[in-house]
C-alpha cells in the first residue's frame, strides 16, 4: 500500500473531442494508475481519480464515501461552477437519500413510463414525418434528438410548451466547461431553480395527473417531500430527463451509421434492439471526464493506495465501461455479449439514475422508429466532417446530416 497525500497530482484536462473516441488519458490511467491523484481544472486542491470497474463500484456503494460531505466545499471538478445544488438528491447520503428516493420511486414508476410509450411513439412518428417531408439531406439531431426527449419529459411533467425552449437553453448553459461561461452557468442554474420553485408550489396547491403533482402529493406514512427538495428534484428530472437522452440519440445514430454491419443486424433482427442499446450505452463515451465526486469519511485503502479521510474521490464510469478485467474485448461493439456485466452509464449504487427507465424507453422508440422508417439511412457527409460539441460536459454531434 502507498500513500500520496503530499502529491500535487497529475494534471488532466478532462477534455477529449475526437468524435466518440475514448479519452486516451483516462484509458492510460486505468492501465497504469487506476487509483491516482489528479488536479482538476476547477476547485481547490487535488483529488483521487478511480478508473477500474471494481474500484468504481466500491466508491459508489461504500458508505465510507459521502456525497453529502461535498456541501459547502469548493471541491475539484471539471466545470467552473458546481452543477448540483446543496439540496439536490445528488448530494444526499442514506438515510436521507433513501427517504427521498422512496418518495420519487413511488411517483415515477416503470408502468407510468410504459404508459407514455404510445404517446412517445406517435410523437416520434410525427417528427420523422416532418423529416421525410423536409427531404434529404436532413439533420437527425434537429429533427429527432433535440425534440423527442424534451417533448416526452415535458409531457410527463406537464411543462408548458412555450417554456421548453428557455428551459433547454438554461440546461445547456449549466453544463459548460468554459471559464468564460461561469457567470452564465450560475445564472442559468438560479433561473431553473426559480422556475421550478414556482411550478412545484403551484402543483402542490392544485395537483394534476403529471409527475410533478405525483411527487408533490406523494406520501409514505407521514413523510412527504419538502418544498426545496421538490423544486430541486423537478429541476433535476427535467434537465437529466431530456439532456442526456438528446445527446445519446445522436451518439447512437452516429455509431450505427459508421458501423454498417451493426445497423444491418438491427434491421434484420429488430428484437435485438433493447439489448443492443445496452451495449451501445456501455460502449459510447457519452460525457467528458467525471461527474459529482464523493468525500472519504475515514481512511480507506483502495487499489493499493491509502485515501485519507477528507479526500475528494472522483470515479470514471466511462473507463469502468471499458475495463478489460470485466469485459472481454471491451473496445469492441458486440451485440452478442454473453452475460455482460451491467454497464455504469446510468451510474451505480444509491445514486443510480432515477430516470433510467424513461431514457431506455425514449431511446428504444427513437432508434427503432428511425431505422425502420428509413431503411436506406446513411450519413450525408464524410464521417470526419460531422461537427462535435466542444463546450459542455456532454460528447455528442452538433449536427448529423443524413440522406436515404
Secondary structure, DSSP 8 states (H G I E B T S, - for coil): -B--TT---EE------STT---HHHHHHHHH-SEEEEE-SBSSS-EEEE-SHHHHHHHHH-TTEESGGGTT----BSSSS-SS-TTSGGG--TTHHHHHHHHHHHHS-HHHHHHTHHHHHHHHHHHHHHHHHH-SSEEHIIIIIHHHHHHHHHHHHT--HHHHHHHHHHHHHHTB--GGGHHHHHHHHHHHHHHHHHHHHHHHHS--SSHHHHHHH--BTTB---HHHHHHHHHHHHHHHHHHHHHHHHHHHHHHHTSHHHHHHHHH-GGGHHHHHHHHHHHS--BSS----EEESS-EEETTEEE-TT-EEEE-HHHHTT-TTTSTTTTS--TT-SS-----TT--GGG--TTHHHHHHHHHHHHHHHHHH-TT-EESS-GGG--B--SBSB--BS--EEE-
